[in-house]
Every structure is written in structure tokens, then in C-alpha cells.
Amino acid sequence: MGKKFDAAVAKVEERAYKLDEALDLVKQLHFAKFDESVEMAVRLGVDPKHSDQMVRGSVVLPHGTGKKVRILVFAKGEKEREATQAGADYVGLDDLIEKINKGWMEFDTVVATPDLMGAVGRLGKVLGPRGLMPNPKTGTVTFDIAKAIKEIRQGKVEYRVEKAGIIQVTVGRVSFSAQQLFENADTVLDSIIKAKPSSSKGKYVKAVTVSSTMGPGITVDELSIGHGVS
């Protein structure tokens, strides 16, 4: 694997690529035997330690993520039935909270109705660090359970800036066409730029890189993303 990675690195020129060129190169450099995820990392000129500079949100990718997402929903009564009918993988409350507290984590995204967030909040130390805590800003705290599940199935992804000022998000798989990857990545970048905090000063998008799960990072010319990144 080391030789294959080194060979891939050797094909990456020491320059910034246009977004579509970079994603096409990600596909060309793919060498693993599985359908790797394509990841995008965006370094922002914000300080997440300040609450007014926290950048987070969600967006539905035009072509989805290519991944089967396991959805857990905290709901009771009629909303529990709605979640089940909409295709959630796991639905409940106390039983799921107990399982999670015992270390069970076989799910990828979490949705909850607002009235249950008091109980769900007790899982903050478990779900929070993993980016799984339901949040109204990402549409995962809602009474419209069916809509939330539908959007997730259609390819909704959440993003949140990390302590180092970086957002990392999946924009597809190497089996996608370069155009599909470009449209997904472009949609995410547009959403991140629209989420720019008013308190953010100076250059907002400082760096963008794309890569496959096993492949090298490829630098994107931020001026090529076309959304005004100052």
C-alpha cells in the first residue's frame, strides 16, 4: 500500500488545482480495491472557541453520498410510528439511551423530536464529540420526522467546524463521475460560504483540499470555487 500511495503522490503537481481538475485527479489516483469515499477539507478563518464564530449546517447533496446511512430517531407515540413508516433504522427513547450509554454506536445520524431533547441531552458527552448530537440548525431536531428522514436518505450531510478551524465532509465516492463529485462539492462549498459568521474578519476560506479515503490530499485553488471567498 505504501508504494501505491507514493506513486499517487508523485502524480500530484506542486500547485493548486481547479476544483473540477482536483476531483478528476482524485478519481485517477484511486488505487484501493474498495469504493473509497471522497473527502473535502475546508480551512476557515474563524476561531471556533468563540460561539459567534461557530460554523455548522447541513445540505442535501445533488447526487447523495453513495453510502447507506443508518438513521436513529428518538421519538414517542405518533412520531415513533411516523419514523418507523418513513424508514428509520432504529426508533425509541429510553431503550436506545440505555444501549448507547452501554457503548452501542451502530448508527450514522440521529434525529429527535424537540420535546425529547431534555432526555436526549443526557447523551451529550457521548454523541457530542462524535458530531451525532441532534441540532435544530441541521434539521435533526424537528417534529417533521418524515421530512428529516427523507432528506437524509436523499444525501443530506452535516458539517461543523472543528477546533483547528477545519470542516471535513464527504462529497461522494470514487465510483461517482467527476461531474457528480464536482456538483456535490460545489453545493457544500456554497453552503459553507453562506454560513459565514458576521463576526468573521479577514479571509474566510483559507484552504481547500480533496482526497479519497486512502489517497493523497490535492490542493484546490480557492479562487476557482466561484462563490466569492474573501
N, C-alpha and C positions, 0 to 999 in steps of 0.2 A: 504493500500500500504506500510505503514511503517513496519508492521510486516513481510510482504513478503520480503521486502528489507533486513531487519535484518536477516531473515532466510537464505537469499542468502549469505550475508556477512559471516555468521557463517560457511558456507561450503568452504570458501576460506582460504587455509592454509597460514601461515605467511612465505612464501618463494617465490622465483622466479620460474615460470613455463617455460618449453619449449614452444615455440610459438604454436605448434600444440596442446599441452595439454591445454594451456590457452584458445585457441579459442574453443576447445571442451567443456571446463568448462563454457564459456560464453553461449553456447547453453543449457547446463544442467541447468543453473541458471535462464534462461529466465522465467519470470512469468507474464509479461503483456499480455493483450488479443489481442494486435496487433503485426504485424510483425516488431519488433524493428530493427533499424539499428545497425550494429556492427561498433564501432568506435575504431580507434587506435591513441594513442598519443605518439609522439616520442620527447623526450627532448634532444636537441643537445648542444654540447659545442661550441656554436657560440654566437656572440653578434650582433643581427640584426640591432643595431643602426649604425653599420659600413656597408656601402654599399657593401664592398668586402666580407662581411660575410653573406649576404642575401642568403638564400636557398629557391628556389622555382622551380617548374617544373610541369610536368604533365605525366601521364602514363595511358595506357589503361589496365583496369583490365581484366584478363582472363575470368572471369565469370560475369563481369558487376557489377553494384551497386544494382540491384534489384529495382531501383527507376525510375519512369517516369520523365525524365528531360525536363523542358520547356526551349526551346532554343530561344533566341532573337538574331537577326542578324541586324547589321547596314550595309546597302548596298543600292546601287542605280543602275538603269539601268539594264544591263545584269546580273550583280551579284545579284541584287534583285530577278530576275526571277530564277536564279540558286539556291538561298537559298530557295525559295518557293518550287521549284521542289524537292529539297533534303529533305524537310520535316521540315523546321524551323517553330516554332510556331508563331513567330512574326517577321516581316521584314519591314524595312523602315529606316527613319532617323529623319527628323525634327518633325514628328508627335510623334514618340516614345520618343525623347528627351523631348518634351513638357510634355508628360504624366508622365515620370519619375520625372521630376522636380516638378510635382504636387503631387508626393507621390506614384505613381503606381509602384509596385515592384513584379508583378506576373510572375516572370521568375527565372530560376535557374542558367543559364550560358549565357554569352554574347560573341558574335563573331563580328568582324568588319573588313572591308577591310582597308588596310593601308592608302589609300587616304582620308578616312573619319575620321581618328583619331584626326585631328585638331578640328573637331566639337564634336566628342565623348569625347574628353579630357575635355570639359566643365562640364562633369558629374563626374569628378574625385572625388569631395568631397562627392558625393552620392554613387557611385559604389565602389570607392577605399576601404573605411572602411569595406564594406561587402565582399571584395575579389572578386568582379564581374568585375573589370576593365579589358578589353581585353589587352593581353600582348603577344608580339612575342615569348617570352620564353616558353609560354604554348601552342603555336599554335593557339591562338584565335585572332591574328591579321594576316590575310592572305588573299590572293586573291583566294586561293583554298578552297572556301566556302563549296563545296560539301564534300570534304575530311574531313574538320573540323567537319561538322555536323555528318558524318558517324561515326567518331571516338567517338564523344560524345555519340551517340546512342549505340555504342558498349560497353560503360562503361568507358570512359575516365574521370579521376578525376584529379583535380589540387590540389597542396599543396603549402603552403607558411608558412615559419617560423614566429611565432608571436613575439611580443616584449619580452616575457619571454623566448624565445628560444625553443618554443614548436611547433611542427607540429601536427595538428589534421586532420584526414582524414577518410572517410567512406570506409570500406572494404567489405561491403555486408549487408545481413540481417540474422536474426537468423534462417530463414527458409532454408538458404543455408546449404549444408553439411559442416562438419568440414574441409574436404579436400578442398572444394571450397574456404572457408574463408582463409585457410592457403595459398593457391596459390595466392589469391588476396593480402593478407597482405605481403607475401614474395616478390611479384612483386613491391609493394610500397616501402618496405624497401630497396630493391636492387636499385631502382631509387634514393631514398634519399641519399644513401651511395655514389652512383656515382656522385651526385651533391655536394659532399663535397668541400667547397671552399679551394683553395690552402693556403689561409691565416689563416685557422682554425688550431690552435695548441692544443696539448693535446688530451684528449679523445673526440671523435666526437659524438658517440651515448651514451648518459649518462643514459637514462632510456626509457623503452617501456612499455606501459600499454594498455590493451584492455578491452572493456566493451560493453554491449548493451546499448540502449538508457536509460533504467530505472535501469539497473543492476550495481553492484559494479565494481570498477576497479580491474583488475588482472595483477599483475606484471609479465613481461616477462624477462627471463634470456637473456640479450642481446648477450651473448656468443652463444646462441642456434640459432641465426638467420643466421649464416653461411656465412656472407659476409665480415668478417674482419672489425670489428667496432672500431678499435683503433683510 
